[in-house]
Amino acid sequence: LNIVFLLLPYSYDVSNKIEPFYKGGKVQISKDEKHIFCTCGSRVNVLEISTGKVVHSIEQDDQEDITSFALSCDDEILVTASRALLLKQWDWRKAQCTRSWKAIHTVPVASMTFDPTSTLLATGGCDGTIKLWDVVKQYCTHNLKGSSGVVHLVQFHPDISLLQLFSSSLDCGIRLWDLRSSQCVCVLQSHYSAVTSLAFSPDGGTMLSSGRDKICTVWNLKTRTVKRTVPVYEAVEGVVLLPAKGDFSQIGVKTKDLHFITAGSKGVLRVWEASTARCVYTQTLPSAPVAASEDGKEEDDNPSSLTYLLPLPASSRLAAVTAEHNILLYQLPGLTTQQQFVGYSDEVLDVKFLGKGDSHIVVATNSCQLKVFELLTNSCQILYGHTDTVLSLDVFKKGALFASCAKDKSIRVWQMDSASGQVRCVAQGFSHADAVGSITCSRLKASFIASGSQDCTVKVWELPADFSTTGADIHQLTARATEKAHDKDVNSVAVSPNDKLLASGSQDRTAKLWSLAGDRDLGLLGVFRGHRRGVWAVCFSPVDQVLATSSADGTTKLWSLQDFSCLKVGKNTSLTLKYTILIRHPQPCSLPSGSDGLVKLWTIKTNECVKTLDAHQDKVWGLHASRKDDKMVTGSADSNITIWLVKPLKSKVFFFFFFFYLVRTSYYHVGTGYYLFLRTGLRTTDMEYLSTFHLYVIFPSCPESLLRYCVVWNTNARSCLDAQTVLQVLLTHLPPEELLQYQGARTHLEGLIPYTERHMQRIGRLLQASMFLDYMWQKMRVTGAPARVSLTEYLPEADDEATGSFFPQMEEAFHVEKM
């Protein structure tokens, strides 16, 4: 009971989630430029640009993958095509399917687009046919045949009066269809590889096409001839024309000639002058590496390559999509990065809070890049520096500096600018002989970091006093102490709160304690033996001289730093991967995260699991608590990052105290009602234990549930009075118009009316019958007043001593005044 009493007043609620929302495929931006639509398996997710959160998710009922989708130009209609050969029309704001029909295509639809009037929908299939649909009258208007292979591109001419449709398929030609005659007017031949995008000039007389054959072609649509072929020397995936109006001198535009921007395999945006076929500007990304092979030629599988380029004309921005499923927003005219969203992060290996007030998190995923998320907007910075997978992270006390280590045998120190929030690498170290699997930072001040590697060594690295004095170059770190610590891989290292001790855990099934007092050497103080398999995590207690270790043998152990003896042993049902200790709680608690996707809350004093946090489907590799212990973040191999809000349930503290008071004073029946309410929620059997006073205090916080229970209770004459009492409380606290706003309120109230009328008629009949009994009583009453009966005779005697000593303890613990 003590555990429940002390820990249940703290809730662990999910305040934010960073989930995969884009795993490749089409991306489209709404005309009002507020939402991004992107595919994710069997769903189309709608991302709100201002908050970076998925506000709508349109999912297929049959769980079939979506092959293509299209949003109408007026942002009202969304149509999806799936592998089940069905087209579905959606009211995307409500995530409701309004109609569905067969696509007629014999194979899945590969491309879709709406005309400027949002009336016609064109679908290009993998069977080489194009079909046009009237979405208003709901029938197929055209069936265009003649393309060879998959039709991967369909696009209407912006001047709808021309009734022209452009398409491209595997023959690399651009077909021009006249929709009046349903005939292919001509085939524009210029490309020798797949045509990836088309762009039209404002007057509609010029068209620009891009392809993976590393050229862009300027077409004269009046004569249907090539005006200019521009070699761009990269496989181009997207092309956008620069607006004719505006000052773009920042990106090299000095004439009024036609200019366009390309995005492709090199991962940067470039501006071209069409008349001279000259590149006038190349975007510079100083932190992003340029992927190149040994012979200097560009790699085709560059993870930073761009796959889509979309214009946002109203806000003068561009949206680019990378092969790593990141969506970047660039601001014109300088092409500066404004926002960046990560669509898919793969496995999350570590995560830490960062910045002033823990406003950011830094995430290590199954890649060589680090991602820094701003929690308010979910916007992300991608940090380049490591050349292999980043394995571990740690943050210094003030939160502006953090360290990382990777498989590339290096460690790096990063610094966040407090004003701009930008992060840059300020130091790096190379002297490990194998992958560096764990890193930890000094606790009192940013003076050193320690790392553990698969080369079985532990190193301590000295940091400069001020990184601002080292200049813009990256400071080169040297190890002040190196020690062969274990016989196998070092899995975890941790620094004590006073910066005097270092603990290491290894695959050799031992943990060791080291002294950091020496300038050059690490002094071995003791060895912790007892685990039967490798030690995965070590953690110092913030207040006690205790070390916590977790192992692959399914146990967590607490060790004394005085005599190296084992104090407690806790058994888990899964492998514990991360471990942390929360101290700002009624009792110090430990939080191990496991391979089963669960995070469990254990009391250190009693070694009992009192809370299980379930938000992941795979191994929880990352776990970190904020400096105030009011937030937690977990990262898992399922690519999900969850931010937990830890807060006391102040509204229920009194009820828990009152529950214990009732039990101690022998009011077991009322105390049982409170316990059932607090532990399991409302049940029909609880009502007989709760008085009208309790209803007034508790029930206004959950009116929707109460209405639902009232309908059930009101159907039974035995519990109808309870239902009417609850209804009275609800009507007292909530006006009728506010009560009707709750979901299902009208249905519940309609269900209450007939039974309430029946109960009123029955009570009326009973009242009339009771009048006869009252009349008989008055006639039969004898002289003399009857003795009064005290109700206190039926109540258990309260323990005055226990009652008097309990409430002062409550006041002292929670600083409340007597009521």
Secondary structure, DSSP 8 states (H G I E B T S, - for coil): -HHHHHHTTEEEEEEEEE-----SS-EEE-TTSSEEEEEETTEEEEEETTTTEEEEEEE-TT---EEEEEE-TTS--EEEEETTSEEEEEETTTTEEEEEEE---SS-EEEEEE-TTS-EEEEEETTSEEEEEETTTTEEEEEEE---S---EEEE-S-GGG-EEEEE-TT--EEEEETTTTEEEEEE---SS-EEEEEE-TTSSEEEEEETTSEEEEEETTTTEEEEEEE-SS-EEEEEE--SSS--GGGT--SSS-EEEEEETTSSEEEEETTTTEEEEE---TTS---B-TTS-B-TT-TT-EEEEEEEGGGTEEEEEETTSEEEEEETTTTEEEEEEES----EEEEEEESGGG-EEEEEESSS-EEEEETTT--EEEE---SS-EEEEEE-TTSSEEEEEETTSEEEEEEE-TTT--EEEEEEEE--SS-EEEEEE-SSSSSEEEEEETTSEEEEEE--S-GGGG-SS-EE--EEEEEE--SS-EEEEEE-TTSSEEEEEETTSEEEEEE--SSS--EEEEEEE--SS-EEEEEE-SSSSEEEEEETTSEEEEEETTT--EEEEEE-SS-EEEEEEE-SSSS-EEEEEETTSEEEEEETTTTEEEEEEE--SS-EEEEEE-TTSSEEEEEETTS-EEEEEEEE-HHHHHHHHHHHHHHHTT-HHHHHHHHHHHHH---GGGGGG--HHHHHHHGGG-HHHHHHHHHHHTTSTTTHHHHHHHHHHHHHHS-HHHHTTSTTHHHHHHHHHHHHHHHHHHHHHHHHHHHHHHHHHHHH--SS------GGGGS----HHHHHHHHHHHHHHH-----
